[in-house]
Amino acid sequence: MHFTDTVYRNPYWPTFPLLQITQGCTHNRCKFCTMYQNVDFRLQPMEWIEEDLKEIASIDPNAKTIQLLSANPLVMSYDKLAPVLEMINKYLPKMEYIYTQGRVSDLKNKSVTQLCKLKELGMREISLGVESGDDDTLDRINKGYHSSDIIEQCSKLKEAGIDFWMSFLNGVGGKELSQAHAVNSAKIFSQCEPMLVGTGCLTLFPGTPLLEEAEKGKFQPLSEKEMLIELKTFAENLTCDCYFITHHTVSGKNLTGPDFLKRKDSIITALDDEIAHGDMDMLAAIRRSKRTL
Ligand code: SF4
């Protein structure tokens, strides 16, 4: 298999089969991320993709699902992405469910008609690393799009019938923007109605501009308790029914699962309990031990 330097796979998806079709990230400027700092964006050569598909087919010719890597394969134009999906179907004829990930802005170069065709070719689920629905926060972290883009591009996915995930990055607005980040993200996410909302917590990794700003006092990171309070505000304001994932945050309590609206009260109660009685030192220690997003 042709896996290059850094690849990101969705940990909630099966680890096999994985197919890398791009290297690096086209944006590479989010202030909290160093994942692809030293990797130039490139499309994998079609010969590599074909060789990898032959290898996957030799192991599991009946594979029905596949995850496309790396940071944002979704950025590929329709004319480049469709042949990749056709090749997947050629070597894995039982394929039903192709998953990939990307940025909100990666959808701009595709029409609804093209998205419908990609769905026909098996593209059924997309994970969008949205991080925030608050414009000031999006600008603050140099995300490269605004809430109006999120709504516009997600509505295209809705129209095409492609399921999508949206991620909320807890703490990324710092103390100054925490309330607006939580409330406005919940508002925009609710409007978009994703199938899944995933939340993760900001960790300031060495080499990130946000850590440098924090060291100079220009960014005030949230404490572990403030992270939980922000997550609670986000959950309180989220009104769409979805699968809801929290990770990195609430130790010892499983808040992840389907039917968010049915579970919303119990999630908020659990967060209240964690805010009042949680071991913040342990949460901080877990965060310090993290090495990557
Ligand atoms: S967070 Fe995602 S979009 Fe931003 S630089 Fe990292 S990989 Fe690229």
Residues whose N, C-alpha, C, O or C-beta is under 5 A from the ligand:
A	BS01	SF4	C25 H27 N28 R29 C30 C33 A71 G129
